[in-house]
Amino acid sequence: MRRGLSWKFAFQQLGTLKHLSLPFILSSGSMFSLEYILISLMNNEYVNKRHEMLPMLIKIAIILVTALTMIFVLYANNFYHKQRLREFGLYTVLGLEKRHIRGILAKEKMLQFVYLALFSTIGGHLLGKFIFMGLNKLMNDTGATLMDYPFKWNSVLITLGLVAVTLCLCHFLNSWSIYRLSPVELLHTQHVGEKEPRSKKLLGLVGLLLVGSGYYIALTHADNVLSALQMILVAILLVMVGTYGIFMSVTIMILKGLKRHRSFYYRPVHFLSISGMLSRMKSNAISLASISILCTGILLTLGLTLSVYRGIEDQINHSNAYDYTFVQNEEAQEGNKDTLNHVLAQVKDYAKVQDATITQEYLNFVYVQGEKLEKLPNINEVDSSSINERQIYALRALSLSDFNDYYHQNFHLEKGKVLMTATTKEKADLKELTIMDKSFKVQPITEDFLNTGLAVDHFLIVFPDSVPLDQFNDFYNLKVEVNHKPTIEGPKYSLSFNVKGSSEELDKHKEELEKEYHLSISSRKERAKLIYELDGGLLFLGLVVGLILVIGVGLMLYYKQISEGQEDHEKFVIMGQIGLPDSLIKQTIRRQILTIFLLPILFALANIAIASKILQALLRLVAVRDIMLVQFSFLAVTIGFVVLYGVFYGLTSHTYYQLVHPGKHKDSIIKSI
């Protein structure tokens, strides 16, 4: 075959099959555009200088987006290629050899590379400017300008390399498919009939057990952060595998059950839709399960990241109640208030200090059994497998006078009572506590006093005076030998204060104070910058990954409807020819499409509902404890995605109707098939 003729074939087929090639180029181009944006941000000087943590998050995003892009592009290419097998068979009948067909496909991939290169680099750079500004806005950085997002050729070359590798892999798979199929198989692959699938009861039972086990883990490991963190991946894996089993077996069993219900099945609409779904449920089950898992992933990703970002102000306020906090570190010989009073006097030379308070507190881990706080077993002395990690809590203890000074409160305590709150409702509702083998009545306080800097579940306990506080430290402290010397964690002394006016002079002397007095100094401003950077970066990561998943869902739904429309076209033409009314055919189409669309999204919503408790436990790791905030975040994401899913339904069902409706079989889409 002449080279010019093969190029003509390649150009012509891309145009003729635009209902397949255009979605492929648009979806792939969108994903590679996001890839370019991430790579350009990774190489951006402004990002690397101003946001220390962001490059790490962008690296994670690049890995996830690259993996997802490869999966979705290969899926789309596989579908695109399968729809053309009959066309390739006709080429062989016309006298073309398989090497000629591979040559045409290679040139098509070259044309696609040009389109994707232009789409991903030019479109990606233009969109990247807006995303760059939006990202800095998310991180509360108002100093960025469009000039800080320059065009970099190394970002372009890396992106084009990824596009080239992906398309080369697609071409290899396509060529292998043509190589192993004979001309007869190429001609008849699309017309292989599908038998009604057998319902595999064992597979369905295993699927139900796996999903049920995943749900059980999600419901029973939500009371403790460490337990939730350990088991969430197990629960996700069980539900993912079980979902495939349910869609491949249980759905078929339900359809067959409806078929046995004669009074229901032999109504015209039910008969047509159920028999049609049964005939091809074998091929649909895997794609429906995949769509359901993707929908769950979208809701999880966007819901979690939105919850984290909306809780930023609470995180800042609770982690740094004052403008500055000075904490004596382990290098200090003897922590005491006199040293910090001396530091305070020196600090007053650098800034106008307000609301200064010096606090003594103890922080330890305890083993909680019911109402009893026991000493944590020494891991050097007991078998670690015998320790139930769900019962390990951090415990922060203060005296009443320090607590009132620090939080500007006026609480009173009788002897034998303690103030107490906890991160978990079960522990916060306790009426009595056994501490150091002594029973104390609990006077509850709100969660507002909890330290969000502690990622694990913990108690805050306030004793009436400092005497039981010293006893508390002796009782619960683990004596661990380091270099043959016993080490005991002592009390932590901290100086906290606000600053009126400028704190520039204090910031200049901060390192000097840290070295001289063995202090760890944190400021609200620095913590706010860190939290905004981390949470803003997480939200950006969630949005990018969520967008890739949305594109993948839309692509799968569209191609699935194209495939089904081509399979059903002749059936619905016959229905029209034998006299079935147009309204009945439309109703059958609508019911069948609606059922197929609703199954994945309903399953995804059930997954999110069951997972809500364990997700709230995980969010406590990043100090998001406002349950209403989390619920409203997930509700907003769910409503938004359901609306978008409905748009997908409208667009793809219209395409399906154009393909199958007898009155529309002369449509241009049918012609191109």
N, C-alpha and C positions, 0 to 999 in steps of 0.2 A: 504493500500500500504506500502511495506517495505521502510524503510528510505533510504537504499542504492539505490533502484530503482528510488526514487524521485530525488536524487542527480544526478543519471545518466541522467534522463530526462532533468534536469536543465543544466548540462554541454553540452549535445547534442544539445539542442535548441539554446543556445548561439552561438554555432559553426555553426549550420545549417542556422540560421537567421543572419549571420554576416553582410549582407548588411543593416540590421536594427540595430543590437546591436553594431556594430563597430562604426558607426557615433554617436550613443547615448553616448557610453563610451568616445570617443575622444572629442566630443563637451562638454559634462558635465565635463570631467576631465580637459579640458582647462579652463573652467570657475571656477571650484573649485581651480585650481592652482593659478589663479589670486586672488581668495579669500584668499588663504594661504599667498600669497606675501603681500597683504595689511595688513593682521593681523600681520604678522611677522614684517613689517615696523612699525606698530602701537606699537609693544612691543620692538622695537629696541632702545637701550640706546643711541646710537650715534645720531639717528634721534631726539629723545626727548631732548637731550642736545644742539645740534647744530642748530636745526631748530624749533623755538618756534611755528610758525604758521602751519607747515606741519601736525602735528597730527590732528588738527581740519579738514583739508582738507581730510586726510586719513579716518577719521570717516565718513565724508559725502560720500566718495567713497565706503566704506564698506557697508553703508546702501543701496546705489544705486545698487551696484554690487550684494549684497545678494538678493534684490528684483528681479532684472533682471534674475539672475541665477535661482531662484525658478520658475519664470514664464516660462523661456525657457526649463528647465528640465521637468516641468510638461507638457508643450506642447509636447515635444518629447516623454515622457512616454505615454501620451494619444494616440498619433499616433501609437507608437510601439504596444500598447495594442490592439487598434482597428484592426490592421492588423492581429492579432492572434486570433480573436474571433472564426473564423471558425475552427481553430485548437483546441480550447477548446471545441467546439461543438463535434468534432470527438472524443475527449477524453471521453466525456459523453456517446457517442455511444459505445465505447469500454469497458464501465463499470466503469469508474472512477467517483467518486462522486466529488461534487464541493469543498469539504474540501480537497480532494487530489490535485485538481488543484491549490487551494490557497497555499497548501504546496509546490508545485513545484515552484510557483511564488515567494514564500518567499525565497526559496533557491537560485533562480535566482538573487533576490535582494541582498542576502548575497554575492554571487559571484561578482556582480557588485560593491558592497561596497568595496570588497578587491581590485578590479582593480582600482576603483576611489581613494581609499586611497593611493595606491602606486603611481598612476599618479599624484595626487594633492600635495602630500607631497614631494616625491623625485624629481619629475619633477619641482614642484613649487619652491623648495629650490634652485635647480641648476639654474633655470631661474631667481629666485629672486636675486641671486648674481649679475647678469648682470644688472638687473633692478635697484638694489640698487646703483650700480656705475653710471648708466646712469642718475638716478634721482639726485644724487649729482652733476653730471656734468651740468644738466639743471639748478641747483640752484647756479652754479658758485662756488661750493665747491670742491676744488681739494685735500683736505686733507684726504678723505675717502679711506679706503683699504678694500679688501675682508674680512680681519679679523674682521672688524667692523660689519659684517653681520653673526653672529653665528647662529647655529641651536638651536632653542628653543622648548622644548616639549610642553609648554603651547599653542604656536601657532598651533602645530600639533593637539593637543587635541581639540581645538576650531574648527579647520577646519573639523576634523573627525566628530565632533558633528553635524556640519551643513550638512555634507554629509549624516549622519545617519538619521537626522530629515527629510531631503528631500526625501530620498528613502523610509522611513517609510510612509510618506504621499502618495507617489506614490503607494506603496503596498496597502494602505487602499483604495485608489480610484479604483485600479484594482480589489480588492476583492469585493468591493461594486458593481462594474459593473457586475461581474460574478454572484453575489448573486441575482441581480434583473432580470437577463435575463434567460429565459428558454432554454433548449438544442436546441429547434427548432429555437429560435431567434438567438442563438449563431451561428448556422450553416448557417443562411441565411442573417445575418446582412450585410455582405460585398456585397451581390448580390442584395440589394434593388435598383431597378432602379430609376433613377432621371428623373422627368418630366421636360419639358421645363418650366423655371420659368416665372411667370407673371411679367410684368414690373409695378412696383408700382410708378405711376406718382407723387403722393403726396410725397412719400419718396424721390424721385429724386429731386423734387422742393425744399423740405426742405434742402436736402444736398447741392444743388447749392446755396441756400440763405445763409446757414451757412458758406460755404467756401468763398462766395462773401463778406459776412460781415467781416470775418477774414482778407481777403485781403484788404478790405477798411480800417479797423483799422490799419493794418500794413503800409498802404500808407499815411494815414492822421495823424498819431501820431508819425511821425518820425522826427519832427522838434524840439522836446524838450525832454531832457533826462528823466525828471520826468514823463512826459506823456507816453513816451515809456516804462518806467519801470512798470508803473501801468497797461498798456493795453496789454503788450506782452503775458502774460499768458492767457488773455481772447481770444486774436487772435489765439493762439496755440490750445486752447480747441475747439473753433469754427471750425477750419480747421480739427482737428482730427475727431470730430463727423461728420462733413459734408463729409469727405472723405469716411467714411463707407456708407453714404447715396448714394453718387455718384457711388461708385463701385457696390452697391447692386441693383441700379435701373437704373441709366443713362447708364451704360455700356450695360445692357440688352436692353434698349430702342434703343441704337445705333445698336446693333446686329440685332434686329428685323427690324429696318429701312433698314439695308443692305439686310435682307432677303426679304423684300417687293420689293426691286429693282431687278426685275427678270433678267435683262440682266447682272447684276453683280453676283447675287447669284447663278445662274445655270451654272456657269463655274465650272469645276470639282474641282479645288483646293479651290475656295471660298466656294463651297457647302459643302465640307467635313470639312473644318476648322471652318466655321461659325456654322454649325449644331452641331459640336462636342463641341464648346465652349458654345453654348446656353444650351446644355443638362446638363451641370454641372456648369454653372456660379453661381448658388445659393450657392454651397459649396465653390467655388473659390473666390467669391467676398470678403468675410471677410478676408481670408488669403492674398489676393492681397492688400486690404486696409491696413492690418497690416504691410505687407512688405513695402508698400509705406511710412507709418508713421515711421517705423524703419529706412528706408533710409534717410528720412528727418532729423531724430534725429542724425544719424551718421554725416551727412554733417554739421548740426548746431554745434554739440559738437566739432568736430575736427576743423572746420573753425574758430569758436570763440576762442578756446584755442590757436590755431596756430597764429592767429592775435595778441592776447594779448602778447604771448611770443616774437614774432618778433618785437613788439614795445617797448621792454624793454629799449633799449638805449635811445630812445626819451623820455620815461617817466623819466629816471634818469636825463638826461640833462635839461629837462624843469622844473622838480620839485625842483632841487637843482642846480641852475646856478653856485653856488660857493661851495668851499669845506666845508665851515661852514656858518651857518646862526643863529644869536642870535636874538630872538624876545622877546620883553617885554610882559609878560603875564598880566592877569587881576589883579594880586596881587600887581603889581607895583603902587605906589601912584600916580605918575605923570610921564607919559612917555615923554622923551625928548631926544634930540640928545646929550646934555651934559653928561648925564648918560652913554650913549653908547660910547662916546669918552673916558670916564674914563675906561670903560670896555676894549676898544680897547688897551689903553695904558698898561693895566694889561696883556692882551693876548699876547702882543709883548714880554713879559718876558718869555713866554712859547714856542713860535714858531716864525718862520720867516714869517711875514704876508705880503701878496701881494694883490693889487687890492681892498683894503678895501673901502667900501661904506656904508653910513648910509642913510636909506630910511624911509620916512614917507608915509604911504599909508592908505587908508580907504577901508573897505570891508563891503558892505551892500547888502541887497536884494531889488530889485525894481520890480515894476509892469509895464510891457511893453505893451503899446497899440500903435501899428503902429510905429511912430517915437518918441513917447513921453514916457519918463521914469517917471512914477508916484510913489508916495510914497506907499509902501506896506500897505494895510489895516491892522489895528490891529485886530488880531483874537479874542481879548477879547471884541471888540466893534461891530463886524459885523458877520453875518452868514457865517461860513466857506464854506458852499456849494455854496455861491455866488462868490467865488474866483476861477477864472480859473487858475489852476496850470500850464497850458501850457504857461502862460504869465509871470511866475515868473522867474527872472534871478538873478544871483549874479552879483554884480558890483564892480570891483576893480578900484580904482582911485588913480592916482599919479600926482605929479607936473612934468613939463617938465624937470626941472633940475635934479630931482631925477631919472627920467626915463632914461635920457641920461647917468647919472653916473652909474646907475645899469647895463644897457645893453651895455655900451660903444658905444653910438650912438651920432649923432650930428644933431638931428632934430631941426627945427625952426617952431614956430607957430605964426601966426598973431592973433590979438585980434578977438575974436568971433569964433575961430576955436579950435577943439580938435583932438588929435590923437585917433583913435578907431579901435578895432578889436573885433570879437566875435566868439564863438564856432560854431554858426549856420550861414550858408551862407546867409540866408535871412537877418539877422541882420548885418552881416559884410558888406553887399552891400549898406547899408543905406547911403544916401548923406547928410542928416541933422538929428540932434537929438534935441529934446526939453528936456532940463535938468534944473530942478528947475524953470520951467515955462519960461525959456529963450531958444531961438533958437541958435544952434551952427552948423557951417559948419563942416563936417567930413573930415578929412584927413586920409585916410585908411592906416593901417600898416598890416603886415603879421601876421598869426596865431602863428608864432614862439615865439612871446612875451607873449602868454597866459600861465597862471600858471596851469600846469597839476595836481597840488595838489588839485585843486577844481574839485570835481566829477560832479557837476551840470553845466548846461549851464551858461555861464557868458560873460560879457563885460569886456574889459580893456579900460579905458578912461584916457587920459592924458591931463590935463589942462595947459594953458600957464604959470600960476604962482600958488602960494599957496593960494591966496585970495579966488578964487571960490572953492578951495578944502575944506576950512573951512566951507564955506557956504553950500557946498554939504553935509558935515557931519551933520550939523544942520537940513537941510531940510529933508533928507531921514532917519535919525535915528529914530527907534521906541523907544518911551519912555514907558517902561513897568515897572510897580511897582512890586518890589520884597521885601517882608517884609515891605510893606507900604513905601518903599523908591523908588523914581524914578531912574531908571538906564539908562544911555546913553552910547552907545558904542562909544568910542573915537578912535583917530587915532592909528595905529599900527606903532611902531618904530622898525626897524630891522637893525642889523649890519651884513653885509656879507663880506666874504674875502676868499682868497685862501691861502694855506700854501705851502711854498717851503721847501722841505726836510721832516723830521720826524715831526709827530704831537703827538707823544706818551706823551710828557710832558703836552700838552694842554688837552689831553683826561683824564689824571689823575686828573686835576683840574676842569673838566667840572661840576661835581655835586656841587662842592664848589661855582663856579660862578653862577650856576642856583639858588641856595638858597640865596646867598648874594644879587643878583641884580634882583631876581624874573624874571628869563629868561627861555625861552624854547629853547634849543639848539639842532639843527639838523645838521648832517653832510652828505655829499654826500656818503661817504663810508657806513654809517649806512643805509641810504635810499636805496642805491644800493643793499645791502644785503637783506633788507626787500622786495624790488621789485622782486629781483631774486627768493627769497624764495616763495613769493606769486604767481608770474606768472609761475615759474617752477613747483610749486605744482599744479596749475590750469591746466597746459599742461599735467602733469602726470595724473591728474584726468580725463581729457578729453580723453587721449589716452586709459586709462583702460576702461572707460565706452564705448568709441567708439569701442574698440576691442570686448567687450561683445556683443554689438549690431551687429557687423559684424558676429560674430559666430552665433548669433541668426538668422540673415538674411540667412546665408548659410544653417543653419539647416532647416529653414522653406522651403527654395527653394528646397533642396534635398528631404525632406520628401514629399513635395507637388508633385514633379515629380514622386516619387516612387508610390504614391497613384494614380496619373493620369495614369501612365504607366500600373498599374495593371488593372485599369478600362478599358483602351483602348485596351489592348492586344487582347482580343477576337474579337473586332471590326475590327482591322487591319488584323488579321488572315483571317477573312471572306472576307475582301477586296482583299487579295491576292488570295483566293480560287476562287472568282468570276471573276478573270482575270484582276484586276486593275494593271497597270504597276508599277514596283518597283520605278521608278523615281517619279511617281505621289504620291505614298505613302510617300516617303522621303520628297518631297516638302511640302506635307500637314503637316507632323510632324514638319518640320522646321518652317513653317509659324505660326503654332499654338503655338509652344513653344516661338518663337520670340515675338509674340503679347503679350503673358502672361508675359514675362520677361520685355518688354519695358514699359508696362503700369505703374507699380509702380515707376520705376526710372524716367520716364518722369514727372510724377506727383510730385515726390520729387524735381526735378530740377525746376519745375514751382514754388513750394513753396519757395525755396531758393531765386529765382530771385525776387519774390514779396516781400520777407522779407528783402531784402538787405538793404533798407533804414533804417528800424527800428532797424536792427542789428547794423548798423553803429552808430545810436544814442545811443544804449546801450553800445557800446564799449567806448563811451566818458566818461562813468562812471569810467573806469579804465585808462582814459587819452590816449586812442588810437584814434587819429584823422586823421591819414594818410589814406585817402580813397583808394589810389592806393595800399598801403600795405594790407589793408583788402581785396580788390578785388582779388589781386594776391594770397593771402592766401586761400581764398575760391575756386579760380580757381584751385590751386594745389591740394587741397583736393578733389574737384569734379572730376578732371581728374584721380587721383589715385583711387578713389572709383569706377568710371565707368569702369576702367580697371579691378579692382578686381571683380566687378559685372559681367563683361564679362567672366572672368575665371569661376565664378560660373555657368554662362550660359553654357559654354562649357562642364564642368564636369557633370552637372545635365542633360543636353540634351543628352549626350552620354548614361547615365544610362537609361533615358526614351526610347531612341531608342533601346537599348538592350532589354527592356521589351516588346515593342510593335511591333517591326519589324518582319514580318512573317518569314523571313529567319533566324532570331536569336532566335526564341521562344524556342529552346533547350538549350539556354544559361544557365549557372549555376545559375544565379539569378532567372530565371524562375523556375528552378528545385526546388529551395529552397522555392518558394511560393507554 
